[in-house]
Amino acid sequence: MSAEDRQSRLAREHRERQAKRAEQQTGTSKRNAVIGTVAALVVAGGLVAGVTLLGDDDDRGTAAAATTSPSASSTPTPAVTPSTSAPAAPANTSCSYRKDTSGSPMKFVGMPPKKPNLKLKTMTITTNHGVVEIELATAQAPCTINSFAFLAKKNFFDGNKCHRLATPESAGVGLLQCGDPQAKADGKNPTDGQGSSGYVYDNENMEGAMYTKGVVAVAQAPDAVNQNGSQFWISMADDTNQVEKAYTPFGFVRKGMDVLEKIYTGGWIENPDDITGDGGATAPKLPVVIKDVKLS
């Protein structure tokens, strides 16, 4: 499928979802509508959930900033620590990466090596708002960590903008999503959330997977399995744990949660032209630019 055909299909599906949502709201108060239960999937790397709508479209961003108030002073503790949720990979682990044939816009910098470095413990993300330090589940997700290490060495993430912020009020889940090298995160670009590294790889660390606050996981395309790429999301609320256990958890935020919470409580920008439906539809109002990513 060509990129043009794929965008046309996504646009059509987006219109159908809009029509369905409008039908669901008929005869109810839009301000207090509760639509479905949280049943999540990923759209071109963007996490989509059945939504709880609190307020009209124009005031959703304000509502999130006013009603979502995670503690900036506390470090969240996951119900299952990613580093211990699955058996460790053997020392002779070999990773396999495949060309991304989805037609998504990409920034290809080559393929990661087959042999992962099992000694990596930390991923440090330097943003325009401050530094976020992630404890890695390298023994349980070696090929995922291997991919991020490779991309970091290639400066793949430098200059990237985090394209999606979701809260329980806007999407039923709480997360900040990054890793689309083509994202503009301006509330106008219709293809935000589609970009990739040009290759994909299989899921890992799925045994006992949890997405509670602080967990970092890889995003995937619609209804995809084993199609991981460069996009990742950081859970900002325990509500996110309600999503389908289909996304590789590979780390946990140990430092910098205060940086993330400043962004999280700042609200979002609606993107009505997002052709994927919700994948890049809610960029954070406080622009997030990744300056550097290092694994050590």
C-alpha positions as a printed NumPy array, in Angstrom:
array([[  0.   ,   0.   ,   0.   ],
       [  1.395,   3.385,  -0.994],
       [  1.739,   6.189,   1.544],
       [ -0.99 ,   8.124,  -0.312],
       [ -3.385,   5.161,  -0.199],
       [ -2.628,   4.628,   3.474],
       [ -3.383,   8.262,   4.319],
       [ -6.646,   8.085,   2.368],
       [ -7.673,   4.964,   4.294],
       [ -6.765,   6.526,   7.625],
       [ -8.664,   9.699,   6.778],
       [-11.764,   7.667,   5.851],
       [-11.565,   5.665,   9.087],
       [-11.158,   8.908,  11.03 ],
       [-14.347,  10.322,   9.497],
       [-16.197,   7.11 ,  10.348],
       [-15.013,   7.303,  13.972],
       [-16.134,  10.92 ,  14.194],
       [-19.581,  10.018,  12.859],
       [-19.88 ,   7.14 ,  15.302],
       [-18.906,   9.349,  18.235],
       [-21.425,  11.981,  17.184],
       [-24.143,   9.308,  17.021],
       [-23.2  ,   8.028,  20.481],
       [-23.592,  11.51 ,  21.931],
       [-27.1  ,  12.074,  20.528],
       [-29.669,  12.693,  23.276],
       [-27.074,  13.069,  26.042],
       [-25.336,  15.971,  27.671],
       [-22.054,  16.439,  25.835],
       [-20.492,  18.043,  28.872],
       [-20.986,  14.921,  30.993],
       [-20.818,  12.203,  28.334],
       [-19.032,   9.021,  29.232],
       [-18.275,   6.961,  26.141],
       [-17.496,   3.277,  26.6  ],
       [-14.798,   1.661,  28.688],
       [-11.081,   2.038,  28.162],
       [-10.144,  -0.406,  25.409],
       [ -6.906,   0.811,  23.896],
       [ -5.02 ,   0.282,  20.677],
       [ -2.229,   2.148,  19.004],
       [ -2.74 ,   4.243,  15.864],
       [  0.504,   4.643,  13.922],
       [  2.287,   4.697,  17.225],
       [ -0.449,   6.731,  18.981],
       [ -2.347,   5.208,  21.897],
       [ -6.134,   5.403,  21.394],
       [ -8.743,   4.605,  24.058],
       [-12.486,   4.656,  24.604],
       [-12.813,   8.164,  26.004],
       [-14.349,   9.976,  28.919],
       [-15.345,  13.445,  27.762],
       [-15.527,  16.136,  30.392],
       [-16.43 ,  19.456,  28.784],
       [-16.762,  20.72 ,  25.232],
       [-13.972,  20.388,  22.694],
       [-12.873,  23.975,  23.326],
       [-12.251,  23.512,  27.04 ],
       [-10.809,  20.001,  27.283],
       [ -7.228,  21.248,  27.541],
       [ -8.191,  23.597,  30.349],
       [-10.101,  20.839,  32.149],
       [ -7.077,  18.551,  32.145],
       [ -4.817,  21.233,  33.546],
       [ -7.341,  21.999,  36.281],
       [ -8.365,  18.467,  37.284],
       [ -5.171,  16.467,  36.794],
       [ -2.787,  17.215,  39.639],
       [ -0.207,  14.445,  40.11 ],
       [  2.241,  15.017,  42.933],
       [  5.493,  16.505,  41.669],
       [  7.358,  15.539,  44.815],
       [  6.659,  11.815,  44.841],
       [  8.304,   9.059,  42.8  ],
       [  5.664,   6.572,  41.594],
       [  6.081,   2.888,  42.336],
       [  4.739,   0.433,  39.728],
       [  2.685,  -2.571,  40.726],
       [  5.16 ,  -4.689,  38.755],
       [  8.655,  -3.301,  38.23 ],
       [  9.542,  -3.676,  34.519],
       [ 13.025,  -4.936,  35.379],
       [ 11.603,  -8.003,  37.166],
       [  8.357,  -8.76 ,  35.336],
       [  9.723, -11.451,  32.998],
       [ 12.595, -13.941,  32.852],
       [ 15.955, -12.469,  31.893],
       [ 17.26 , -13.015,  28.368],
       [ 20.227, -15.379,  28.011],
       [ 23.683, -13.964,  27.372],
       [ 23.682, -15.323,  23.797],
       [ 20.523, -13.402,  22.809],
       [ 20.395, -12.368,  19.15 ],
       [ 18.015,  -9.647,  17.943],
       [ 16.152,  -9.502,  14.647],
       [ 14.99 ,  -6.307,  12.936],
       [ 12.901,  -6.065,   9.756],
       [ 12.189,  -3.335,   7.241],
       [  9.068,  -1.302,   7.976],
       [  6.804,  -1.865,   4.962],
       [  3.782,   0.071,   6.283],
       [  4.402,   3.111,   4.094],
       [  4.768,   5.382,   7.127],
       [  7.042,   8.421,   6.848],
       [ 10.429,   7.45 ,   8.221],
       [ 13.915,   8.571,   9.161],
       [ 16.116,   5.606,   8.354],
       [ 19.583,   5.598,   9.919],
       [ 20.332,   1.898,   9.445],
       [ 19.61 ,  -1.346,  11.301],
       [ 20.702,  -2.042,  14.897],
       [ 23.303,  -4.772,  15.495],
       [ 22.069,  -8.269,  16.283],
       [ 24.029,  -8.559,  19.527],
       [ 22.522,  -6.47 ,  22.353],
       [ 24.502,  -4.873,  25.165],
       [ 23.006,  -6.41 ,  28.32 ],
       [ 24.95 ,  -4.056,  30.602],
       [ 22.93 ,  -0.953,  29.786],
       [ 21.032,   0.276,  32.856],
       [ 19.853,   3.825,  32.23 ],
       [ 18.34 ,   5.925,  29.445],
       [ 18.726,   9.668,  29.967],
       [ 16.458,  11.952,  27.955],
       [ 17.44 ,  15.62 ,  27.922],
       [ 14.539,  17.885,  26.949],
       [ 13.991,  21.625,  26.746],
       [ 12.217,  21.34 ,  30.127],
       [ 14.821,  19.26 ,  31.945],
       [ 16.255,  15.754,  32.252],
       [ 14.312,  12.503,  32.602],
       [ 16.17 ,   9.394,  33.758],
       [ 14.748,   5.956,  33.013],
       [ 15.778,   2.709,  34.698],
       [ 15.953,   0.096,  31.937],
       [ 14.643,  -3.478,  31.906],
       [ 17.543,  -4.552,  29.707],
       [ 17.585,  -8.185,  30.792],
       [ 13.882,  -8.564,  29.956],
       [ 13.716,  -6.357,  26.828],
       [ 17.228,  -6.602,  25.352],
       [ 16.287,  -6.059,  21.704],
       [ 14.117,  -3.071,  22.559],
       [ 16.949,  -1.487,  24.542],
       [ 19.364,  -2.427,  21.759],
       [ 17.197,  -0.506,  19.288],
       [ 16.987,   2.603,  21.467],
       [ 20.747,   2.484,  22.107],
       [ 21.414,   2.291,  18.367],
       [ 19.081,   5.173,  17.539],
       [ 20.517,   7.278,  20.355],
       [ 24.059,   6.8  ,  19.028],
       [ 22.834,   7.893,  15.602],
       [ 21.317,  11.051,  17.174],
       [ 17.952,   9.9  ,  15.814],
       [ 15.973,  11.534,  18.622],
       [ 17.848,  14.843,  18.695],
       [ 15.403,  17.626,  17.83 ],
       [ 12.345,  15.338,  17.963],
       [  9.134,  16.814,  19.348],
       [  6.833,  14.81 ,  21.614],
       [  3.611,  14.764,  19.583],
       [  0.95 ,  13.443,  21.954],
       [ -0.228,  14.152,  25.469],
       [ -3.235,  12.23 ,  26.748],
       [ -4.998,  12.453,  30.095],
       [ -7.85 ,  10.432,  31.603],
       [-10.08 ,  13.435,  30.836],
       [ -9.151,  13.532,  27.141],
       [ -8.573,   9.885,  26.27 ],
       [ -9.156,   7.652,  29.281],
       [ -5.409,   7.168,  29.759],
       [ -2.52 ,   9.351,  30.883],
       [  0.681,   9.448,  28.842],
       [  3.248,  11.521,  26.971],
       [  4.297,  10.058,  23.62 ],
       [  7.47 ,  10.779,  21.652],
       [  9.744,   9.221,  19.026],
       [  8.091,  10.277,  15.744],
       [ 10.985,  11.904,  13.832],
       [  8.558,  13.692,  11.483],
       [  6.201,  15.112,  14.124],
       [  5.585,  18.852,  14.253],
       [  3.471,  18.705,  17.435],
       [  1.697,  21.935,  16.485],
       [ -1.906,  20.743,  16.41 ],
       [ -1.958,  21.115,  12.627],
       [  0.171,  18.381,  11.057],
       [ -2.16 ,  15.559,   9.883],
       [  0.548,  12.877,   9.975],
       [  1.84 ,  13.341,  13.533],
       [  2.154,   9.929,  15.142],
       [  2.97 ,   8.043,  11.948],
       [  6.749,   8.487,  11.723],
       [  9.12 ,   5.579,  12.251],
       [ 12.754,   4.501,  12.211],
       [ 12.223,   2.437,   9.055],
       [ 12.438,  -0.937,  10.794],
       [ 10.337,  -2.988,  13.23 ],
       [ 10.964,  -5.681,  15.828],
       [  9.071,  -8.073,  18.091],
       [  7.403,  -7.507,  21.466],
       [  9.314,  -8.341,  24.636],
       [  8.766,  -8.418,  28.41 ],
       [  5.027,  -9.053,  28.103],
       [  4.733, -11.463,  31.053],
       [  3.086,  -9.503,  33.86 ],
       [  3.22 ,  -6.265,  31.87 ],
       [  1.94 ,  -3.223,  33.754],
       [  1.476,   0.37 ,  32.551],
       [  1.064,   2.184,  35.839],
       [  2.434,   5.683,  36.376],
       [  6.109,   5.965,  35.482],
       [  6.308,   2.914,  33.195],
       [  7.846,   3.504,  29.756],
       [  6.61 ,   1.381,  26.827],
       [  6.945,   1.091,  23.056],
       [  4.074,   2.184,  20.78 ],
       [  2.777,   0.189,  17.811],
       [  0.59 ,   0.704,  14.742],
       [ -3.171,  -0.118,  14.541],
       [ -3.989,  -3.702,  15.494],
       [ -0.302,  -4.533,  15.104],
       [  1.67 ,  -7.234,  16.846],
       [  5.471,  -7.316,  16.844],
       [  5.677,  -4.028,  14.942],
       [  7.683,  -1.963,  17.433],
       [  9.667,   1.031,  16.19 ],
       [ 11.098,   4.31 ,  17.475],
       [  7.987,   5.674,  19.197],
       [  7.537,   5.309,  22.94 ],
       [  5.225,   6.587,  25.659],
       [  5.593,   7.352,  29.345],
       [  2.62 ,   6.496,  31.53 ],
       [  1.524,   9.517,  33.541],
       [ -1.427,   7.931,  35.358],
       [ -2.394,   4.552,  36.78 ],
       [ -5.447,   4.724,  34.474],
       [ -3.111,   3.733,  31.632],
       [ -2.824,   0.248,  33.125],
       [ -6.33 ,  -0.469,  31.799],
       [ -5.066,  -0.712,  28.216],
       [ -4.583,  -4.027,  26.482],
       [ -1.33 ,  -5.667,  27.525],
       [  0.193,  -5.435,  24.063],
       [  2.99 ,  -2.867,  24.391],
       [  6.537,  -3.692,  25.434],
       [  7.394,  -2.115,  28.806],
       [ 11.113,  -1.426,  28.838],
       [ 11.768,   0.973,  31.696],
       [ 10.583,   3.098,  34.558],
       [ 11.081,   6.791,  35.347],
       [ 13.373,   7.164,  38.363],
       [ 14.232,  10.884,  38.043],
       [ 12.531,  13.791,  36.325],
       [  8.892,  13.006,  37.053],
       [  8.511,  16.637,  38.112],
       [  9.611,  17.651,  34.606],
       [  6.991,  15.381,  33.053],
       [  4.221,  16.498,  35.39 ],
       [  4.793,  20.144,  34.468],
       [  4.145,  19.171,  30.848],
       [  1.267,  16.853,  31.753],
       [ -0.686,  19.488,  33.669],
       [ -0.153,  22.105,  30.956],
       [ -3.022,  20.885,  28.758],
       [ -3.038,  19.97 ,  25.078],
       [ -3.732,  21.265,  21.585],
       [ -6.469,  19.566,  19.566],
       [ -5.532,  18.57 ,  16.009],
       [ -8.82 ,  18.206,  14.053],
       [ -6.942,  17.27 ,  10.874],
       [ -5.162,  14.257,  12.366],
       [ -5.84 ,  11.515,   9.809],
       [ -5.141,   8.664,  12.234],
       [ -7.979,   9.649,  14.54 ],
       [ -6.135,  10.199,  17.82 ],
       [ -2.518,   9.168,  17.246],
       [ -1.15 ,  12.702,  17.088],
       [ -4.308,  14.669,  17.817],
       [ -3.349,  16.1  ,  21.195],
       [  0.069,  17.72 ,  21.263],
       [  1.153,  19.162,  24.616],
       [  0.565,  22.897,  24.951],
       [  4.043,  23.157,  26.446],
       [  6.21 ,  22.12 ,  23.457],
       [  8.533,  19.241,  24.319],
       [ 11.753,  18.996,  22.315],
       [ 14.202,  16.15 ,  22.877],
       [ 17.729,  17.543,  22.83 ],
       [ 19.599,  14.313,  23.456],
       [ 19.131,  10.652,  24.393],
       [ 21.911,   8.564,  25.957],
       [ 21.99 ,   4.997,  27.227],
       [ 24.613,   3.917,  29.756]])
